[in-house]
Amino acid sequence: MQGREWWRDAVIYQVYPRSFQDSDGDGIGDLKGIIRRLPHIAALGADGIWLSPVFLSPQKDMGYDVSDYCDIDPLFGTLADFDALIARAHELGLKVIIDQVLSHSSDQHPWFRESRSSRDNPKADWYVWADPLPDGSPPNNWHSHFGGPAWEFDATRGQYYLHNFLAAQPDLNFHNPDVQDAILQTCDFWLRRGVDGFRLDTVNYYVHDARLRSNPPAQVRPQVMATDLYGMQQNIHNKNQPENLAFLRRLRQLTDRYGEIMMVGEVGEMGDRSIELMAEYTAGRDHLHMAYSFAMLSPDFTAAHFRRCIEGFQTGAPDGHPYWSFSNHDVPRHPSRWADHAVDHDAMARLSCAMLMAFEGTIGIYQGEELGLPETDLEYHELTDPPALRFWPAVKGRDGCRTPMVWEAEAPHGGFSSVTPWLPVKAPQQARAVDRQESDPESVLNFYRRSIAFRKASPALSGGRTTFLDLPEPVLGFRRSATEQTLTCLFNLSPRPVDFRLSGPADLMGLSAARLAEGLLSLPGNGFAFLHHDGALALHQSTSEAAL
């Protein structure tokens, strides 16, 4: 482990700034509020934070529509506040990763305002413009993630511009080297301010097919949302282009000049293709340091699914590095998402934590996950998320996982703000406040702290290699092996108990939720076990057998 990069096997805590802590009484979280609560993250045992966007923005998509890449939105504070956050985080031993939204900007960005002003201005080709077809329709059949065509007609230029998300988020033209240079300069701005890495939003969307070819229909149609036409195509021309890797090489060359900077890319893709892209984007030492996809952020909850994700990455990028997480600001919180497989809510929260901390790679956790927060049920008048506002009730949107962090069970709005916050704090969430869980040794919060500490103290979990076991559903089993230690990790993904007979001696590690007596290992519903053994061992469950 000596000389190993800090980010390998690290635990990164995602902060959603709007919802973490309000310090100025406007109902919206801010940088000073984050600074106040950094000790909570450090006490959890995290190694760093991923800060969702705080850049200047009209906030049409909650900061993922950037109008100035090199300034802080007054909603969140100032550049001086940002510098103070970096300094305080570093004092506490926390790295700071910032969210970079490079594939598209806000339509209020000065670059786009100039680009749309005419067809012959200096930035006319900085965004993706195309003439209408002879009948006036868009140049191809590409869809937006947020509903409707991915093209918006602009009357000034008499052309369409590309937007993979909102019409207020036009896509930059990465085929133009001047665009790449400008983006790299903005990244350099933050590196010089002392950030420790970048989380790269929609990293596989930077480059589009220059010929603007239409996508073919999907062979299967796994629509992400009930009204999402995007999933009805094979999205092969609007993203995932080979030129993307050339830009990532340029970005890696920049970050390498600053020492141990880490880049993790969000691969916006579903299914097996997402794992392939994770592997492709992290292979070698001149692309991303690591990547994650929506594969583990999905409703899928089977041993076969998790094994397929991890083994697929191992096979595709044996020298690459993964980043695994179960929740973030874009998907329903996982204890609610997987509720059909749970004994109860807390059992699922503990099982998923134990499983995540046993995975090989870097681990991401989302604010409130350590409290076992459930998804918040919202009414239409409480919504802010554009897809939900447009397609309700078929689409619930992302607001349910973005409601404020709860710090104090008896304080108004959970101690998040002194005024009504931008999204409501409701009773099921407030009941799980930090102060209520601090004093309960059996709370989800304290389980997360023990799990992270267990991972860090275990040579096998912090740096060992993974070998999967051929166990029947619903049990996920694998071995983590390091020179100093071998652990067998077993997870019961169902509410029904499962028993195994062990063929040899083994010790049950303290974090386990299982019973071992006279060679019989009993996993309760949603139970899990970490077994330490020196020699060969076999598991027998009825007629099934797996060699360890």
C-alpha positions in Angstrom: 0.0 0.0 0.0 3.0 2.3 0.4 3.0 4.9 -2.4 -0.6 4.1 -3.4 -2.6 7.1 -4.7 -4.9 8.6 -2.1 -8.1 8.1 -4.2 -7.7 4.3 -4.6 -10.2 2.7 -2.1 -11.1 6.1 -0.7 -14.6 6.9 0.5 -16.0 10.1 -1.2 -19.0 11.9 0.4 -21.2 13.8 -2.1 -22.4 17.1 -0.8 -25.5 18.6 -2.6 -24.9 22.2 -1.6 -28.5 23.4 -1.9 -29.5 20.9 0.7 -26.6 20.5 3.1 -26.8 23.6 5.5 -28.2 27.1 5.1 -26.1 29.7 6.9 -27.7 32.9 5.8 -31.5 32.2 6.2 -32.6 32.2 2.6 -33.7 28.5 2.6 -30.8 27.4 0.4 -27.6 25.7 1.5 -24.3 27.5 0.9 -20.6 27.2 1.2 -20.4 28.6 4.8 -23.0 26.0 5.8 -20.9 23.3 4.3 -17.8 24.6 6.2 -19.8 24.4 9.4 -20.7 20.8 8.8 -17.4 19.5 7.5 -16.6 17.9 10.9 -19.6 15.6 10.5 -18.1 14.2 7.3 -14.6 13.9 8.8 -16.1 12.0 11.8 -17.9 9.7 9.4 -14.4 8.6 8.2 -14.7 9.9 4.6 -11.6 10.8 2.7 -13.0 13.6 0.6 -16.1 15.4 -0.6 -17.6 15.7 -4.0 -19.2 19.1 -4.2 -22.1 19.4 -6.7 -22.0 22.6 -8.8 -21.7 25.9 -7.1 -20.8 28.0 -10.1 -22.7 31.0 -11.4 -25.9 29.7 -12.9 -29.5 30.7 -13.7 -30.4 27.5 -11.8 -32.7 26.1 -14.5 -31.3 22.7 -13.7 -30.0 23.4 -10.1 -26.5 24.5 -11.1 -25.9 22.0 -13.9 -26.5 25.0 -16.3 -23.3 27.0 -15.8 -23.1 30.6 -17.0 -19.6 31.3 -15.6 -17.2 28.4 -15.1 -14.8 30.5 -13.0 -17.1 32.2 -10.4 -19.3 31.1 -7.5 -23.0 31.8 -7.6 -24.1 34.3 -5.0 -26.7 31.8 -3.8 -23.7 29.8 -2.4 -21.3 32.5 -1.5 -18.1 33.9 -2.9 -14.7 32.7 -4.2 -13.3 33.7 -0.8 -15.9 31.3 0.8 -14.8 28.6 -1.6 -11.1 29.1 -0.7 -12.1 28.9 3.0 -13.9 25.7 2.4 -10.8 24.2 0.7 -8.6 25.3 3.6 -10.9 23.9 6.3 -11.5 20.6 4.4 -7.7 20.2 4.1 -7.3 20.9 7.8 -9.7 18.1 8.6 -7.9 15.7 6.2 -10.6 15.9 3.5 -9.9 16.2 -0.2 -12.3 18.4 -2.3 -13.6 17.2 -5.6 -15.7 19.7 -7.6 -18.4 18.9 -10.2 -17.4 20.0 -13.7 -20.3 20.3 -16.2 -18.3 20.5 -19.4 -20.5 19.0 -22.1 -23.0 21.9 -22.1 -23.3 25.4 -20.6 -26.2 27.6 -19.7 -27.9 29.5 -22.6 -27.0 32.6 -20.5 -23.2 31.9 -20.8 -21.4 34.8 -22.7 -20.0 32.2 -25.1 -23.5 31.1 -26.1 -24.9 34.6 -26.3 -22.2 35.5 -28.7 -22.5 32.2 -30.6 -26.2 32.7 -31.2 -25.9 36.3 -32.3 -24.9 35.5 -35.9 -23.4 32.8 -38.1 -20.1 34.5 -38.6 -19.0 35.8 -35.1 -15.8 34.5 -33.5 -17.7 31.9 -31.4 -20.2 31.0 -34.1 -18.9 27.4 -34.1 -18.5 27.0 -30.3 -21.9 25.2 -30.0 -23.6 22.6 -32.2 -25.6 24.4 -34.8 -27.4 22.8 -37.8 -29.8 23.9 -40.5 -33.4 22.7 -40.5 -34.3 19.9 -42.9 -36.2 21.1 -46.0 -39.5 20.7 -44.2 -38.3 22.8 -41.3 -37.9 19.9 -38.9 -34.8 19.2 -36.7 -31.6 18.0 -38.5 -32.0 14.4 -37.1 -34.0 12.3 -34.7 -32.0 12.7 -31.5 -34.0 13.0 -28.3 -33.4 15.1 -25.2 -33.2 13.4 -21.8 -35.8 15.8 -20.5 -38.4 15.2 -23.1 -38.9 16.1 -26.8 -36.2 16.6 -29.5 -32.6 17.4 -28.6 -32.8 20.4 -30.9 -34.1 24.0 -30.3 -34.8 26.4 -33.2 -33.1 29.8 -32.8 -34.8 32.6 -34.8 -31.7 34.9 -34.9 -29.5 32.4 -36.6 -32.3 30.5 -38.4 -30.7 27.3 -37.2 -31.2 24.6 -34.6 -28.8 24.1 -31.7 -28.2 20.8 -29.8 -29.2 20.3 -26.2 -29.1 16.8 -24.7 -30.9 18.1 -21.6 -32.9 21.3 -21.2 -33.2 23.8 -24.1 -31.5 26.1 -21.6 -28.4 23.8 -21.7 -26.9 24.0 -25.2 -24.2 21.5 -26.0 -20.6 22.8 -26.6 -18.9 21.8 -29.8 -15.9 19.8 -28.8 -14.9 19.3 -32.4 -13.7 22.9 -32.2 -10.2 23.0 -30.7 -10.8 26.5 -29.4 -13.6 25.1 -27.2 -11.4 22.4 -25.8 -8.7 25.0 -25.0 -11.2 27.3 -23.3 -12.6 24.4 -21.2 -9.1 23.4 -20.2 -8.4 26.9 -19.0 -11.4 26.9 -16.8 -10.3 23.6 -15.3 -6.9 25.0 -14.7 -8.5 27.9 -12.8 -9.8 25.5 -10.1 -6.7 23.4 -10.0 -4.7 26.5 -9.2 -7.2 27.2 -6.3 -6.3 23.9 -4.7 -9.0 21.5 -5.6 -8.0 17.8 -5.4 -10.0 16.5 -8.4 -13.0 16.7 -10.7 -16.2 14.8 -11.0 -17.0 15.1 -14.7 -20.7 15.3 -15.4 -22.0 13.3 -18.5 -18.4 12.5 -19.5 -19.4 10.5 -22.5 -21.4 13.3 -24.0 -18.6 15.7 -24.9 -18.3 14.8 -28.6 -21.2 14.2 -31.0 -21.2 12.6 -34.5 -20.0 15.4 -36.8 -22.2 14.1 -39.6 -25.3 14.3 -37.4 -26.5 10.9 -38.4 -29.8 9.8 -36.9 -29.9 7.1 -34.3 -31.4 3.7 -35.1 -34.3 2.4 -33.0 -33.5 0.4 -29.9 -33.7 -3.3 -30.1 -35.2 -3.3 -26.6 -36.7 -0.2 -25.0 -35.6 0.2 -21.4 -37.1 3.6 -20.9 -35.6 5.4 -17.9 -38.8 7.5 -17.4 -42.3 6.7 -18.5 -42.2 9.5 -21.0 -38.6 9.2 -21.9 -38.3 8.7 -25.7 -34.5 8.8 -25.3 -34.5 5.1 -24.4 -36.3 4.2 -27.6 -33.1 4.7 -29.7 -29.7 3.2 -29.8 -27.9 6.4 -28.8 -24.8 5.7 -30.8 -24.3 9.0 -32.7 -25.2 11.6 -30.0 -22.6 10.4 -27.5 -19.8 7.8 -26.9 -17.7 9.0 -29.8 -14.1 7.9 -30.1 -12.9 11.5 -30.2 -14.0 11.8 -26.6 -10.9 9.8 -25.5 -8.6 12.3 -27.2 -10.1 15.2 -25.1 -9.8 13.1 -21.9 -6.1 12.6 -22.7 -5.7 16.4 -22.9 -7.5 16.8 -19.6 -5.4 14.1 -17.9 -2.2 15.8 -19.1 -3.4 19.0 -17.4 -4.3 17.3 -14.1 -1.1 15.3 -14.0 0.8 18.6 -13.8 -0.7 19.2 -10.4 0.3 16.0 -8.7 -2.2 13.6 -7.2 -5.4 15.0 -8.8 -8.2 12.6 -9.3 -10.9 12.6 -12.1 -14.0 10.5 -11.9 -16.4 10.5 -14.8 -20.1 10.0 -14.8 -20.9 7.6 -17.7 -24.4 8.4 -18.8 -25.4 5.0 -20.1 -27.5 2.0 -19.1 -26.9 -1.7 -19.1 -23.8 -3.6 -20.1 -22.7 -0.8 -22.4 -22.2 1.4 -19.3 -19.7 -1.1 -17.8 -17.9 -1.3 -21.2 -17.5 2.5 -21.3 -16.3 2.6 -17.7 -13.6 0.2 -18.7 -12.8 2.0 -21.9 -12.5 5.5 -20.2 -10.3 4.3 -17.4 -8.0 1.9 -19.2 -4.3 2.8 -19.2 -2.8 5.9 -17.5 -3.8 8.7 -19.9 -7.6 8.8 -19.5 -9.8 9.1 -16.4 -8.6 7.8 -13.0 -12.0 6.1 -12.5 -15.6 6.2 -13.7 -19.0 5.2 -12.5 -22.3 4.6 -14.3 -25.9 4.2 -13.5 -25.6 0.4 -13.4 -25.6 0.2 -9.6 -27.9 3.2 -9.4 -30.8 1.2 -10.9 -33.6 -0.8 -9.4 -31.7 -4.1 -10.2 -31.0 -5.9 -6.9 -29.7 -9.4 -7.6 -26.4 -11.1 -6.9 -26.0 -11.7 -10.6 -26.4 -8.0 -11.4 -23.8 -6.9 -8.9 -21.4 -9.6 -10.0 -21.9 -8.8 -13.7 -21.1 -5.1 -13.0 -17.9 -5.8 -11.2 -16.6 -8.7 -13.3 -17.5 -6.8 -16.4 -15.3 -3.9 -15.3 -12.5 -6.3 -14.2 -12.5 -8.0 -17.6 -12.8 -4.8 -19.7 -10.2 -2.7 -17.8 -7.8 -4.9 -15.8 -5.6 -1.9 -15.3 -8.5 0.6 -14.8 -10.2 1.6 -11.6 -14.0 1.7 -10.7 -16.0 4.0 -8.5 -19.1 2.4 -7.0 -22.1 4.0 -5.4 -25.7 3.2 -4.8 -27.3 6.7 -4.5 -26.7 10.2 -5.7 -28.7 13.4 -6.6 -30.2 11.9 -9.8 -31.9 8.6 -8.5 -34.3 7.6 -5.7 -32.5 6.8 -2.5 -31.5 3.1 -2.5 -33.2 1.9 0.7 -36.5 3.0 -0.8 -35.5 1.9 -4.3 -34.8 -1.7 -3.1 -37.6 -1.8 -0.5 -39.2 -4.9 -2.0 -36.1 -6.9 -1.1 -35.9 -5.7 2.5 -36.8 -7.1 5.9 -37.3 -3.4 6.9 -35.8 -0.1 5.9 -32.9 -0.1 8.4 -32.0 -3.7 7.5 -31.6 -2.6 3.8 -29.6 0.5 4.8 -27.1 -1.7 6.8 -26.9 -4.5 4.2 -26.2 -2.0 1.4 -23.6 -0.2 3.4 -21.8 -3.4 4.3 -21.9 -4.6 0.7 -20.7 -1.2 -0.7 -17.8 -1.0 1.8 -16.7 -4.5 0.7 -16.4 -3.6 -3.0 -13.0 -3.2 -4.6 -12.4 0.3 -5.8 -13.4 3.8 -4.7 -16.7 4.2 -2.8 -19.1 7.1 -3.1 -21.8 7.9 -0.6 -24.5 10.5 -0.9 -25.4 13.0 1.8 -28.1 11.5 4.1 -27.3 8.0 3.1 -25.4 7.6 6.3 -28.7 8.4 8.2 -30.7 5.8 6.2 -32.8 8.6 4.8 -35.8 7.3 2.7 -36.9 9.0 -0.5 -39.2 11.9 0.2 -42.8 11.8 -1.1 -43.6 15.2 -2.6 -46.7 16.7 -4.0 -46.8 18.5 -7.3 -46.8 22.0 -5.8 -43.6 21.2 -3.9 -41.6 20.2 -7.0 -38.7 22.0 -8.6 -37.2 19.4 -11.0 -38.0 20.2 -14.7 -38.8 16.7 -15.9 -41.2 16.2 -13.0 -42.9 19.5 -13.6 -43.4 18.7 -17.2 -44.4 15.0 -17.0 -46.1 14.6 -13.6 -47.5 12.2 -12.4 -45.8 9.7 -14.7 -42.4 11.1 -13.7 -41.7 11.8 -10.1 -38.4 13.5 -10.8 -35.3 13.9 -8.6 -36.5 16.2 -5.9 -37.3 13.3 -3.6 -33.6 12.5 -3.1 -32.6 16.2 -2.9 -34.5 17.3 0.2 -32.4 19.0 2.9 -30.1 17.2 5.3 -31.5 16.7 8.7 -29.3 17.7 11.6 -31.6 18.3 14.6 -34.8 16.2 15.3 -36.5 18.9 17.3 -35.4 22.0 15.3 -37.6 23.6 12.6 -36.8 22.1 9.2 -34.4 19.6 10.8 -31.9 22.3 11.7 -31.1 22.9 8.0 -32.5 26.4 7.9 -34.3 29.0 10.0 -36.8 29.6 7.2 -38.9 27.4 4.9 -36.3 25.6 2.7 -36.4 25.3 -1.1 -37.6 21.7 -0.7 -39.5 20.6 2.4 -38.2 18.6 5.3 -40.9 16.0 6.2 -41.4 13.9 9.3 -39.9 10.6 8.1 -36.7 12.3 7.3 -36.6 14.6 10.3 -37.0 11.6 12.6 -33.6 10.4 11.4 -31.7 13.5 12.3 -28.0 13.4 13.1 -28.4 14.4 16.7 -30.9 11.6 17.3 -28.7 9.0 15.8 -25.4 10.2 17.5 -26.4 8.8 20.9 -27.8 5.5 19.6 -25.0 2.9 19.1 -27.2 0.8 16.9 -28.2 3.7 14.6 -27.6 3.6 10.9 -25.2 6.6 11.3 -23.0 4.7 13.8 -23.2 1.6 11.6 -21.8 3.6 8.7 -19.0 4.9 10.9 -18.1 1.4 12.0 -18.3 0.1 8.4 -15.9 2.7 7.0 -13.5 2.1 9.9 -13.7 -1.6 9.3 -12.9 -1.1 5.6 -9.9 1.1 6.4 -8.6 -1.3 9.0 -8.9 -4.4 6.8 -6.0 -5.0 4.4 -8.3 -7.3 2.3 -11.0 -4.7 2.0 -8.8 -1.7 1.5 -6.5 -3.2 -1.1 -7.3 -6.9 -1.8 -8.3 -8.4 -5.1 -11.8 -9.8 -5.7 -12.8 -13.3 -6.7 -16.5 -14.2 -7.0 -18.1 -17.4 -5.6 -20.6 -19.4 -7.5 -23.5 -19.1 -5.0 -27.2 -19.4 -5.8 -29.5 -16.4 -5.6 -30.1 -14.5 -3.4 -26.6 -14.6 -1.9 -23.8 -12.5 -3.3 -20.4 -13.9 -2.3 -16.8 -13.0 -3.1 -13.4 -13.3 -1.6 -11.1 -10.2 -1.0 -7.5 -11.3 -0.8 -4.4 -9.3 0.2 -1.0 -10.5 1.4 -1.9 -9.9 5.0 -5.5 -11.1 5.0 -8.2 -13.0 3.2 -11.9 -12.3 3.8 -14.9 -14.1 2.4 -17.8 -11.7 2.1 -21.4 -12.9 2.0 -24.6 -10.9 1.5 -28.2 -12.1 1.7 -30.1 -10.0 -0.8 -33.5 -11.2 0.4 -35.7 -11.0 3.5 -35.6 -14.8 3.9 -32.9 -16.5 6.0 -30.2 -18.6 4.4 -27.9 -21.2 6.1 -24.5 -22.5 4.9 -22.4 -25.4 6.3 -18.7 -24.6 6.4 -16.2 -27.3 5.6 -13.4 -25.8 7.7 -12.6 -23.3 10.5 -13.4 -19.6 10.0 -13.9 -16.6 12.2 -16.8 -14.3 11.9 -15.6 -10.7 11.9 -17.3 -8.2 14.3 -19.2 -6.2 11.7 -21.2 -9.2 10.5 -24.9 -9.6 10.9 -24.9 -13.4 11.0 -24.4 -16.3 13.4 -21.7 -19.0 13.3 -21.9 -22.0 15.6 -20.4 -25.5 15.1 -19.7 -24.9 11.5 -23.2 -23.6 10.6 -23.4 -20.1 9.2 -26.8 -18.5 9.5 -27.6 -15.4 7.5 -30.8 -13.8 8.5 -32.9 -11.8 6.0 -30.6 -9.0 4.7 -27.8 -10.5 6.8 -24.2 -10.4 5.9 -21.0 -12.1 7.0 -17.2 -11.4 6.8 -15.4 -14.6 7.3 -11.6 -14.8 8.0 -10.0 -18.1 7.3 -6.4 -19.2 6.6 -6.9 -22.3 4.4 -9.3 -23.7 1.9 -13.0 -23.6 2.8 -16.2 -24.7 1.1 -19.8 -23.6 1.6 -22.8 -25.9 1.3 -26.3 -24.8 1.0 -28.8 -27.7 0.5 -27.4 -29.2 -2.8 -25.4 -26.1 -3.8 -21.6 -25.9 -3.2 -19.0 -23.2 -3.7 -15.3 -23.6 -3.2 -13.5 -20.7 -1.6 
